[in-house]
Amino acid sequence: MTGQGSERPDKGKGVARPKKRQRQAPKFIPSRVASQAITRSIKQQFLSPWPTWGAIPDDDTKPFWERFQMKMQWKPKHETQIHRNFHMKASHWLSEMFRDARNGGQRPYWLGEQIWNSLLAHWKPHAGTGATMNSISLRPSHDPPRHRMPLSSPHQSNSH
């Protein structure tokens, strides 16, 4: 069963409705039920050490979306908008859950021990730099900075 449905909610399903904002297109602002469905979807299916939502391959995000669809329904005309916002909210909440776990120093019950240890290794500051392995990998190059000599300096003479 998909998240698309009739105008009437199925028994046990929450209803996702975009909120209308003045002078702007409707925006999906998840209700408490929708928020819980998103976080529950993450917690029930997080099976690999993905450090961020964006690191999850597209094919692997489909089961999260499908589980959310089983718990919620909306009008077909809102499908694209709700799908887009599902990913934004899932990214935000996964980041918050990871931040809270790192700050608390305790593995969340929904993460397997191997996955948690892999994530800790990924997040561990690189020795002596204070940068995580992720921030280092995002740099354009691992080469040390190149310092250039100025074209002239007070110690150089102009005669050669």
TALIN-V707929 format. One record per residue. N is the residue number from 1. PSI is psi in whole degrees, 0 to 359 (999 if undefined). OMEGA is omega in whole degrees, 0 to 359 (NA if undefined). D_LAST is the distance of its C-alpha to the last C-alpha in Angstrom with 2 decimals. Layout:
N&PSI&OMEGA&D_LAST / N&PSI&OMEGA&D_LAST
//
This chain:
1&135&182&82.48 / 2&174&178&79.55 / 3&342&179&78.63 / 4&140&181&79.95 / 5&191&180&83.54 / 6&181&179&86.34 / 7&335&182&86.65 / 8&135&180&88.61 / 9&143&172&86.86 / 10&152&179&87.92 / 11&130&178&89.58 / 12&357&180&87.02 / 13&140&173&84.01 / 14&164&179&82.00 / 15&126&177&81.23 / 16&124&179&77.69 / 17&130&174&77.61 / 18&145&176&74.63 / 19&138&178&74.84 / 20&131&176&74.67 / 21&146&182&72.19 / 22&129&176&72.47 / 23&13&178&70.50 / 24&161&177&68.85 / 25&154&177&69.84 / 26&146&180&71.88 / 27&140&178&69.90 / 28&111&174&71.14 / 29&105&188&71.47 / 30&137&173&73.06 / 31&174&177&76.27 / 32&320&180&76.82 / 33&315&179&78.57 / 34&320&178&75.68 / 35&315&179&73.14 / 36&323&179&75.20 / 37&322&179&75.47 / 38&310&182&71.68 / 39&324&178&71.06 / 40&321&178&74.00 / 41&316&179&72.59 / 42&310&185&69.29 / 43&327&183&71.03 / 44&345&188&73.45 / 45&14&183&70.97 / 46&96&191&67.66 / 47&4&179&67.46 / 48&160&183&63.76 / 49&61&177&60.84 / 50&122&183&59.36 / 51&340&179&57.19 / 52&164&176&57.58 / 53&320&181&59.89 / 54&340&179&57.05 / 55&349&181&56.46 / 56&124&178&60.02 / 57&148&182&60.21 / 58&316&180&62.25 / 59&331&181&65.03 / 60&346&176&65.36 / 61&343&181&65.73 / 62&315&179&68.78 / 63&328&177&71.22 / 64&313&180&70.23 / 65&317&181&70.95 / 66&320&179&74.17 / 67&320&177&75.48 / 68&317&180&74.77 / 69&328&180&76.68 / 70&337&183&79.65 / 71&342&185&79.89 / 72&161&173&79.25 / 73&160&181&80.30 / 74&168&177&79.30 / 75&143&181&80.03 / 76&328&182&78.38 / 77&344&180&76.61 / 78&0&186&74.61 / 79&307&184&73.52 / 80&315&181&69.92 / 81&316&181&69.30 / 82&322&177&70.88 / 83&314&180&69.00 / 84&314&182&65.64 / 85&331&174&66.58 / 86&312&181&67.95 / 87&321&178&64.49 / 88&314&181&62.87 / 89&320&178&65.48 / 90&318&178&65.41 / 91&313&181&61.63 / 92&312&184&62.01 / 93&326&176&64.92 / 94&316&178&63.45 / 95&315&179&60.34 / 96&318&180&62.61 / 97&319&178&64.76 / 98&318&179&61.74 / 99&313&180&60.30 / 100&320&180&63.67 / 101&316&179&63.99 / 102&313&181&60.52 / 103&324&179&61.11 / 104&345&179&64.57 / 105&27&183&63.36 / 106&137&180&66.35 / 107&130&176&66.80 / 108&146&182&68.76 / 109&333&186&72.15 / 110&357&178&71.35 / 111&131&175&68.28 / 112&157&184&68.82 / 113&318&179&67.34 / 114&318&179&64.97 / 115&315&180&63.69 / 116&314&181&63.22 / 117&322&177&61.31 / 118&318&178&59.02 / 119&319&178&58.36 / 120&318&178&57.69 / 121&322&179&55.13 / 122&320&184&53.48 / 123&343&184&53.44 / 124&132&178&52.44 / 125&139&178&49.16 / 126&134&186&46.38 / 127&118&172&45.84 / 128&351&184&43.73 / 129&337&184&42.52 / 130&358&180&45.65 / 131&144&176&45.29 / 132&163&178&48.10 / 133&325&179&47.68 / 134&315&181&48.54 / 135&327&177&45.79 / 136&319&181&43.27 / 137&339&180&44.56 / 138&348&179&44.20 / 139&149&182&40.45 / 140&334&183&38.48 / 141&150&176&36.64 / 142&2&179&36.99 / 143&147&175&33.27 / 144&156&180&31.59 / 145&144&179&29.62 / 146&121&178&26.04 / 147&132&181&23.71 / 148&142&176&20.57 / 149&141&175&17.47 / 150&154&181&16.94 / 151&327&175&14.26 / 152&149&178&12.99 / 153&162&181&14.38 / 154&342&183&14.92 / 155&352&180&13.36 / 156&145&175&9.86 / 157&154&180&7.57 / 158&352&180&6.48 / 159&132&180&3.80 / 160&999&NA&0.00
//
